[in-house]
Amino acid sequence: MEDNVFTLVLLPLALGCIMVTLGFSLTLADFRRVLTAPRGVLIGLVNLFFVAPLLAFAVAELFGLAPAFAVGLVLLGASPGGTMANLMTHLAKGETALSITMTAISSVAAVVTVPIFLTLAINHFGADLDSDPEMLGVALRQNDPRDTEQCRQWEQWNSSHGGRWRVSVGRLHGHARVIPRHLHGR
């Protein structure tokens, strides 16, 4: 994705406006109610941690998706909700405080759950990381974000000064010491 005014300025401003507007409709009592009756949070966590990812596995198996697509579907199933989910809940006159609470909890938990489901999906569907550079990038980033951040910065500079080929070679070259460790599960 190229950096432009829309992605750097307008989109974050729009999301910020949505979040502030949602906050106008809530009180601390709304959040107290969610915390004193945690049934909704528990149901949401069961859905996030088990139901959605397992449904994604089932759909990928049922439709015989290619490994890269199957892993992508599981990744989507394991992803947390966000601002749009909160907005849709509010517009549907749902429990907005519960939705915001779930977004906060699921976003924090995603640091653990997404890599787990990503690894399970890659192993289950036999995604060939050698022939799929994008999935290799996802796996490397999930396992060691510090290494990939340096490579990502170099890639951004290089993409503005060269073609995709140099970026891909640079990405792989930048991770030459990391790739074998991740491919062999060490």
Secondary structure, DSSP 8 states (H G I E B T S, - for coil): ----HIIIIIHHHHHHHHHHHHHHT--HHHHHHHHHSTHHHHHHHHIIIIIHHHHHHHHHHHTT--HHHHHHHHHHHHS---HHHHHHHHHTT--HHHHHHHHHHHHHHHHHHHHHHHHHHHHHHT--GGG-HHHHHHHHHHH-HHHHHHHHHHHHHHHHHS-HHHHHHHHHHHTTTTHHHHHTT-
